[in-house]
Amino acid sequence: MRVIMSFSPGQRWLSDTEVDLGLGTVIDVNHRNVTILFPATGESRVYATQTAPLTRLALEPGESVKSHEGWQMQIASVSEKQGYLTYHGQREDTGETVELVETFVDHHMQLNQPHKRLFNAQFDGPKWFDLRSDCWQAQHQYQRSELRGFLGARVDLIPHQLHIASQVGQRYAPRVLLSDEVGLGKTIEAAMIIHQQIQSGRASRVLIIVPSSLMHQWLVEMLRRVNLSFSIFDEERCQSMLEEGGNPFDSEQLVLCSLEFLAENNGYFQQALESEWDLMVVDEAHHLSWSVDAPSDEYVLIEQLAQKIKGVLLLTATPEQLGHESHFARLRLLDADRFHDYQQFLQQEEQYAALAQAITPLLNGEQLSEQDKQAIAPFVSTEPELLDTLDSSNQAQCDKLIAHLLDCHGTGRLLFRNSRAGISGFPKRQLITHALTLPDFYRDRYEGMPENLLVPERHPLLLDTWHKFDPRVDWFIEFLQQHKGQKILTICTHAATAIKLAEAVRVNSGIRTSVFHEGMSIVERDKGAAYFAQQEDGAQVLICSEIGSEGRNFQFAHHLVLFDLPEVPDLLEQRIGRLDRIGQKSDIEIHVPYFADTAQQVLLNWYHQGLHAFEHTCPTGSAVLEQVRTQLTQALQAPDDSEIQQQLISSTAELHQSFKQQLEQGRDKLLEINSSGKGRIESFIEKLRDADESVELEKFMTNLLDVIGVLQDENDETSYILKPTEAMHHSLPGVDEEGTMVTYERETALKFEQIQFLNWDHPMVQYAQDSVLADVKGKASIAVHQNTQLPVGYFWLEGVFVVSAKAPKSMQLQRFLPATPIRICVDAKGQACEPAFKDLIKLKFKTAKALVSALAPQVEKQLPVLEALAQKSADKVIKQAQKSMQELLSEELHRMRTLQKQNPSIRDEEIEHLETQIKALSQSISGADLQFEAVRLVVNTHQ
Ligand SMILES: Nc1ncnc2c1ncn2[C@@H]1O[C@H](COP(=O)(O)OP(=O)(O)OP(=O)(O)O)[C@@H](O)[C@H]1O
């Protein structure tokens, strides 16, 4: 087979990365993309023409080819006309001279049968046969591995994240709300879920929608964490694609765009809606505000997409930022049937709260009272024995009951929320206040409007000048000078404030300053943030407007200046969350400059003394604000009235305590256990750690790269530099001419981002194996072996066979019957034996050819023996696959049906999918076939 790269409809191509798709046909091509249909699996793929991981099926004389009518021919010659190959030769059945245009090649054709290559003298050295066999074995193990999709994430193994990713990633069309507290890793969880969905074939087209300020960060996180390369879709990109015609959104599999972009461009939004997606991810989903009468535009837009797209992940750290009703509405996006009535939702929440309270003794290792049992009983009506025979001192029984309740818990399957309280290792937060005197020019202007002093610089007459007189500016500059060499993140509400403040710092101090606000383009914002992140010669201070308070990673700094305070507690939490996030190594100092005895101090006291919101996360903030809103407004209007202030603080503190207690006792405990995975995820993490420590991959890849001709130089103790050599058959994507640094160690990969983290999930590892298997190298091989006990010319015939079945990827056939290699060896007498050859020697071509000719009649006699033995093993493999599929999926189906009676969040669609899957898989497995993949003739010698 030769390699040719230019596309025309009807040509036949093979996927290098998804070998099991079978033989594909080009059905559409333009100068940017090519669409290939793989009839054997019924799937099609769109690839960029420049980088398509495809190999043209171009057979050569001596090989045999099967026509779509079923007859075979031996190829005598090949011609090419207008981009199409025509094979000339004789039919094997009738001897008739025929020609076959590639368009009519059978898509089930078995390619390059090994024994024919052997007899045609198309053989390779013994190492190629071993490499082929090893690649099949490695792929088989990988496809069966429960760690698939997890190994490749360049992340620390953090239990709650892995738990969520493993729970959600394995579902069919997951629809969940990820709402861990700020900075606990929702983006990472989403990345791992997407990665798993893609690796397992459950999803291939993914649309991520984020606020524009987070686009670049998502792009980078997806690439560096899970090697997924998303394409940014914005005005410019869509415009350029429109000129080519067609729907721009169809041109890529992984698309990232901003919510603002879709909201502002109805035309593009409609095209996004028309395109087919498997999974949609929406970050900062608290922006989607909703009420019965007035859903926001953004909500309506996402709702339309969510109605069409099967898998939906919504992310928000502050689900109740826009109120409880909006939280309900986001659940409604996930399952509109189940969450159709807000009042009913409130009632259900109460019931679950009662359940969580009743279960608390068990969680604390105590006995259940009769009253507790009564409260729990309705939730185990399908399996009452769980409660009736419960012995509270039997941990296994308690765990089983808790697991059942978690499954049944109303939002348990679609809502995940972890809090810092449940996770150790977070730094302390310390508030440092800086009281300043209100200058007269503000006091005079706000006579009678004291609440406007929260952001005094917003006065229309002061917009251009305030920074010249405002004492906060002098304080700020002095503060920066005192903290020379330390990174300071500063957040204020308005872009105009950020701009002026930055200007004042630059003019008056020369300190390196960067800004980040909505008036800047996305590229400018990213540049601003990168300048701040830069350690050497970077900006000391980044001054952000409120948009900088969301989602971004600034944990390399530990000083936060809040130049003003937001009026919503969740926004305060978002601001602090920029530094208080995974990866923060120091305690955090939160600095608040304020004008004493003004509304600013009222708000500061309210947050600090009432809600303790600076030094601790404040999950009660939104609920408390709803209750004290009027009181707070009054207090802001009367900063001098100590009685009003006192009342506000005490009622806030009281409510805060009581809500906190309610949360403590309420449903959140169940939710938290369900979200953290405590007690359930540890053994999985252990397996991941074992895989990290195993040297299997490194040994395998070192050999593979060596055989295919990639140079591997040691860079240091834990990393290598890979370079292509001229000996390479074809290039390996990811290995650059200048050298690519790789490591097999997670720790090194986490420390040095420029180094590729090689693991079984990594595209380079997969490409490398696929390229070996897509090639014909090693399909036929010959070698000599020295054994003086046996006669010269005695031989062994080794074969690699592969059992495989075809099914659409989404059926996940590979869980039960991945392509399974069977390696068989028979000796010259037709006896099965265990090959134990050491030091096989490669032969010169002429000698090898002569040997094959001499032994051909005897070898041909043993081929059916080899095949019969392989078929026997294959039958066992197929039977076992059928059995384990039936057992596992029937059990899962039973579980889902039982659960659905109690947990309405299990959708009919999920159950139907499972039923269809069982039927289709059973059919596919029964139709599995055995393919002869590679053969090696080993001949005995005495020299
Ligand atoms: N497992 C991990 N290994 C390494 N770094 C991690 C891991 N989890 C999270 N991080 C880092 O911690 C920071 C916070 O993670 P992430 O952005 O996913 O949190 P988030 O919950 O989405 O935050 P926000 O609520 O602010 O949107 C990021 O810098 C991320 O790269």
PDBQT file of the ligand as one rigid body, heavy atoms in Angstrom, charges set to zero:
ROOT
HETATM    1  N1  LIG A1001      -6.665  18.525  39.534  1.00  0.00    +0.000 N 
HETATM    2  C1  LIG A1001      -6.012  19.656  39.324  1.00  0.00    +0.000 A 
HETATM    3  N2  LIG A1001      -4.700  19.639  39.056  1.00  0.00    +0.000 NA
HETATM    4  C2  LIG A1001      -4.013  20.772  38.817  1.00  0.00    +0.000 A 
HETATM    5  N3  LIG A1001      -4.589  22.012  38.836  1.00  0.00    +0.000 NA
HETATM    6  C3  LIG A1001      -5.892  22.088  39.096  1.00  0.00    +0.000 A 
HETATM    7  C4  LIG A1001      -6.674  20.929  39.348  1.00  0.00    +0.000 A 
HETATM    8  N4  LIG A1001      -7.935  21.314  39.597  1.00  0.00    +0.000 NA
HETATM    9  C5  LIG A1001      -7.945  22.637  39.483  1.00  0.00    +0.000 A 
HETATM   10  N5  LIG A1001      -6.730  23.109  39.187  1.00  0.00    +0.000 N 
HETATM   11  C6  LIG A1001      -6.386  24.516  38.983  1.00  0.00    +0.000 C 
HETATM   12  O1  LIG A1001      -7.086  25.233  39.975  1.00  0.00    +0.000 OA
HETATM   13  C7  LIG A1001      -7.668  26.387  39.424  1.00  0.00    +0.000 C 
HETATM   14  C8  LIG A1001      -9.170  26.344  39.614  1.00  0.00    +0.000 C 
HETATM   15  O2  LIG A1001      -9.719  25.344  38.807  1.00  0.00    +0.000 OA
HETATM   16  P1  LIG A1001     -10.951  25.657  37.837  1.00  0.00    +0.000 P 
HETATM   17  O3  LIG A1001     -10.698  26.858  37.020  1.00  0.00    +0.000 OA
HETATM   18  O4  LIG A1001     -11.308  24.381  37.169  1.00  0.00    +0.000 OA
HETATM   19  O5  LIG A1001     -12.017  25.995  38.965  1.00  0.00    +0.000 OA
HETATM   20  P2  LIG A1001     -13.495  26.481  38.795  1.00  0.00    +0.000 P 
HETATM   21  O6  LIG A1001     -14.248  25.753  39.839  1.00  0.00    +0.000 OA
HETATM   22  O7  LIG A1001     -13.933  26.300  37.378  1.00  0.00    +0.000 OA
HETATM   23  O8  LIG A1001     -13.344  27.989  39.158  1.00  0.00    +0.000 OA
HETATM   24  P3  LIG A1001     -14.415  29.199  39.034  1.00  0.00    +0.000 P 
HETATM   25  O9  LIG A1001     -15.478  28.896  40.005  1.00  0.00    +0.000 OA
HETATM   26  O10 LIG A1001     -13.589  30.363  39.403  1.00  0.00    +0.000 OA
HETATM   27  O11 LIG A1001     -14.877  29.201  37.610  1.00  0.00    +0.000 OA
HETATM   28  C9  LIG A1001      -7.238  26.428  37.988  1.00  0.00    +0.000 C 
HETATM   29  O12 LIG A1001      -6.052  27.167  37.904  1.00  0.00    +0.000 OA
HETATM   30  C10 LIG A1001      -6.942  25.003  37.664  1.00  0.00    +0.000 C 
HETATM   31  O13 LIG A1001      -6.014  24.900  36.612  1.00  0.00    +0.000 OA
ENDROOT
TORSDOF 0
